[in-house]
Amino acid sequence: MMANVRKPMVAGNWKMNGSLALLKSFTDSLESSSTIDTVLCLPAPYLTAASKGDFALGAQDCSQFESGAHTGDISVSMLKELGVEYIIIGHSERRQDHAESNIVVAEKVQTVINAGLIPILCVGEPLEVREANQQNEFVLEQLQAVQTICGNEFIDNCVIAYEPIWAIGTGKTASPEQAQEVHKFIRTELLKWNSNAANTQLLYGGSVNASNAEALFANEDIDGGLIGGASLKLEDFAAICKAAG
């Protein structure tokens, strides 16, 4: 494979955290770089207030339905009107807390792509799967569900984030070698479906911070990170962006 020529990306996932005051500090002070894609995926109530920030705007979820009687859900068309460009789909917390199946996740990916937005598709294994050394099979099953519904073309319009569930919010991080191993597996499998996977941005997520970002991002198939807790600290998030660039 050729050397990494993909543009790095750092996407912050605030989850159900933050405040308007914190957001103002980001919109006032966070400076994006032409060498990386910088994204903030915010709680839905803050999306309008973030429209003037020096970063691309992301949402944390959307409905698989275009409209209708789905109380509490948010459609892609609504998010698009607010200037959203990226939407996180299939985060492990959505899969667990809201029982989102691989099929529902795949339907959401298709809905986002149909709207002309970019899904950040999350895949990753729980601890028991990792301990059984079945992580590749687990992740492949998640990807195959999307391929079944969306076809091989989804790879042209999708960012993929590998997030080992055992490393999300736990302080544990996959070693750079462990992370690269799965990222390389993902890219190898995607290339079997679509040669454009050579250009697909693959992000690592799982307790990325200012201290470990550089070592993680140095790997050939890791094109940046989907950042949780550290994305709530302006100084840390800026340092991670610098490590990616």
N, C-alpha and C positions, 0 to 999 in steps of 0.2 A: 504494500500500500504506500502511496505517496505520503510525504510529510503533511502534517496537519495544515491545511490552508483555510479551514472553516473559521468564520469570525467567532471569537469567544462570546459567551453570554453569561451574565450574572442576573438571576431573577430572584427577587426577594419575595418571600411568602409570609406575610404578616399574620396569617391564620386569624383567629378571633382575638386580636390584640391591637393595640395602638390607640391613638386619639387624634383629634383635629390639631391639637398643639404639636404633637410629634410629627404629623404629616406636614405641617407648616415648616418645621425645621428642615425636613427633607426637600420640600419644594423650594425653599430659600437657599439651601446650601449644597445639595447634592449636584455635582457637575458630571454630566455624562462625558464619555470619550468616544471619539470617532473610531477607535480601534476595537471597541466591544459594544455589544447590545446590552443595555441596562434596562431592566424591567422591574416594576414594583407591582406585585399582585396584592391588592388591598381588599379589606372587607367592603362589601357593596355600598354601605352608607357613605364611605369616604371617596368613592370614585369620582364624583363630580368635583369635589374640592381639590383633587389631584390633577386636574386637567392642565394646569399651567406648569407642572414640574418638568425638569430637564431629564426625563426618562420616559420610556414607553409604558403604557398603562396596561395592567393585567388584572383579570378577575380570578377568583379562586374556584369558581364552579359555574355551571349554568344548567338549565333544563335541557333534556333531550327533545322536548316539545317546542314547537314554534310559538304557541299561544294556547289559551284555553283555561279550563277550570283546574288549575294547579296552584292552589293557594300557597303562597310563600316562595314559589319558584321564580326564577328570573330567566327570561329568554335571551338568546344571543342578540336579537334585534335591539332589545333594550340596552344591552351592554355596548353594542356597537354605536348607538346614539350618544353614549357618554364618552366615546373616544377610546374604548378598550380595543387593544390589538391582539392580546394574548389571553388565553383562558386555561388555567390549570384543570386538567381532567384526570380523574382516577386516582387522586391522592389517597394514600393508604387510610387516612383518617376519614375520608368520604366512603371508602369501601367498607371500613369497619363500622363507623358510627351510623351510617345510613344504608348499610347493606347493599352497596352498589356492586352488582355483579360485573363480570368481564363483558357481558353483552350490553348492559346499560352503559358502561364506560365507552364501549365501541360506538354505540348509538350517539353518545354525546360528541365523540370525536367527529363523526360524520356531520352532525349538526353545525359544529363550529367551522369546519372546513367549508361546508355549503354556504355559510354566511360570509366567507372571505376572511375569516380570522384564523389565528394560529393556535392550535391546541398545544399545551405543554403536557404531554401524556406521561403519567407517572406509572412506573412498574417497579417491583421489588418484592423480596421474599421476607417472611417472618423468621424468627430465630431458629425454630425447629427445622425449617427447610434448609437453612444455611448449615446447621449442625449435621444434617443428613447429606450434605453436599449435593443437594438437588436444586440449587438456586437457578442454574441455567434452564432447566426444564420448566421451572415455575414461571420464570420471566418469559420464556418463549410462549407458554400457554396464554399469558396475558396479551402478548403481541399478536398471536394468531387469531384471537377473538376480534381484534381490530381489523386485521387483514381480511377476515371472513366477511365482515360487514362493509368495510370501506374499500376493499380492493388494494392492490399494490400501490395505487396512486397516493394513498394517505402519506406515504413517506416523503412525497414532494412538498408537503405543506404542514409538517409536524415537527415539533421539538420533542425529544424524548428525555425524560429524567429518570435515571436509575436511583431509587431510594430504598436501600435495604431497611426494612421496617424496624429491625433491631437497633438501628443506628439513628432513628428519628427522635430527637428530643431526649435522648438518653445520655448524651455526652460521649457515647461510644461512636467511633468512626471506623469505617472500613479502611484498612491500610491502603495507601496508594496502589499497591500491587493488587490487592483484592478488588478494588474499584476498577482498575484498568482491565483486569481479567474479564469482568462481566461486561464492561463497555465494549471491549473488543469482540466478545461473543455476540452482543446485540448488533453491532455493526456488520459482523460477518453474516449473521442471519438475514438482516435487512437487505444486504447486497444480493442475496439469493433471490429476493423478490423484486428489487428495483435498484438499478445501478446508481441512481441519484442518491442512494444512502451514503455514498462517499462524502456528500455535502451536508448530511443531516447533523444538526447540532445535538450532541448527547451531553446531558448535564449530570453531575453527581449531586445528590442531596443526602444529607444524613450527618448532622452536627458539624457542618463546615463552618470554620471560623477564621479569624484573621491570622491565626498561627499555622493552621494546616492547609490553607487554601493553595498556597504556591506549590507545595509538594504534590497535591492532588491534581492541580491543573497542568502540571508539567507532563502528564502522560498523554500519549499520542491520541487516544480516543476519548479523552475527557475534555470537553470544549467549554467548561465553565461549571456553574453550580446553581442549584435551586436552594436558596438559603432561607432557613427558618429563623430561629432565635436571633442570630447575629444580624438579620436584616432590620431589626428594631433599634439597632444602635448605629447611628449615623457614621461615627468614626470607624467602627468595625466594618460596616458594609462598604464604605469607601475604600478601606484597605483591601477587602476581598476583590472589589472591582479592579483595583490597581494590580493585584496579583494575577488577575485574568488577562490584563492588557499587556 
